[in-house]
Amino acid sequence: MAITHASDKSFSQETSSGLVLADFWATWCGPCKMIAPVLEEIDSEMGEKVKIVKLDVDDNQETAAKYGVMSIPTLILFKDGEIVDKVVGYRPKEALEEVINNHL
């Protein structure tokens, strides 16, 4: 499964079903750049178990504000459209996998 890039218009639809890890990020954010390859690995290894959606907070401020994103990267885990977990800041792959596995 490929990582999806969402917008204010598509975010709700992209996170409405199944387990979805939403990455709130920005192009200028150093920790966001560090976590990107980690998310790519998780996407390739966990495939159908979790969908990864990226949302650029600079281009989609409405959605970022709706979810109270103050620091980036912020990762919000949705299950069938409901927030089940939230991680703020860089985390190693193992920590993110644990968060995801807790909700499978």
C-alpha positions in Angstrom: 0.0 0.0 0.0 1.4 3.4 -0.8 1.4 6.4 1.5 -1.5 8.8 0.7 -1.2 12.6 0.7 -4.3 14.2 1.9 -5.7 17.7 1.9 -8.3 19.6 4.0 -10.9 18.3 1.5 -9.9 14.6 1.4 -8.7 14.1 5.0 -12.0 12.9 6.6 -12.6 10.5 3.7 -9.0 9.1 3.9 -9.2 8.5 7.7 -12.8 7.2 7.8 -12.3 3.4 7.7 -9.8 0.9 9.0 -6.6 1.7 10.9 -5.0 5.0 9.6 -1.9 6.7 10.8 -2.1 10.4 9.9 1.3 12.2 9.8 0.9 16.0 10.3 4.1 17.4 8.8 5.8 20.3 7.0 8.5 20.5 4.4 10.8 22.7 6.6 10.5 20.4 9.7 13.7 18.5 10.5 12.1 15.8 12.7 9.4 15.4 10.0 12.2 14.6 7.5 13.7 12.1 9.9 10.4 10.2 10.5 9.5 10.0 6.7 11.7 7.0 6.0 10.4 5.3 9.1 6.9 5.7 7.9 7.9 4.3 4.5 9.3 1.2 6.2 6.2 0.7 8.3 4.1 1.1 5.2 6.0 -1.5 3.3 6.2 -3.9 6.2 2.6 -3.6 7.6 0.9 -3.0 4.3 -2.7 -3.8 4.5 -2.8 -3.6 8.4 -2.5 0.2 8.5 -2.9 3.0 6.0 -0.5 6.0 6.3 -1.8 9.4 5.3 0.4 12.5 5.2 -1.0 16.0 5.7 1.2 19.1 5.0 0.1 21.5 7.8 1.2 24.6 5.9 -1.1 23.8 3.0 -3.9 22.4 5.1 -4.2 24.5 8.2 -8.0 23.9 8.7 -7.5 20.2 9.4 -4.4 20.7 11.5 -6.4 23.2 13.6 -9.4 20.9 13.9 -7.2 18.2 15.5 -5.3 20.7 17.7 -1.9 20.1 16.1 0.5 22.5 17.7 3.9 20.7 17.2 5.1 18.6 14.3 5.5 15.9 13.5 2.2 14.9 15.1 1.0 11.4 14.3 -2.7 10.6 15.0 -3.9 7.1 14.8 -7.5 6.7 13.7 -9.6 3.6 13.8 -12.8 3.8 11.6 -12.6 7.6 11.8 -12.2 7.9 15.6 -8.9 9.0 17.2 -7.4 6.1 19.2 -3.9 7.3 19.8 -1.6 10.3 19.3 2.2 10.7 19.2 3.9 14.1 19.1 7.5 14.4 17.9 10.0 11.9 16.4 9.7 8.3 17.6 11.8 5.3 16.5 10.2 2.7 14.3 9.7 0.2 17.1 7.8 2.7 19.2 5.4 3.6 16.3 4.9 -0.1 15.5 3.9 -0.7 19.1 1.4 2.1 19.0 -0.1 0.6 15.8 -0.1 -3.0 17.1 -1.9 -1.9 20.3 -4.9 -1.1 18.0 -4.9 -4.0 15.5 
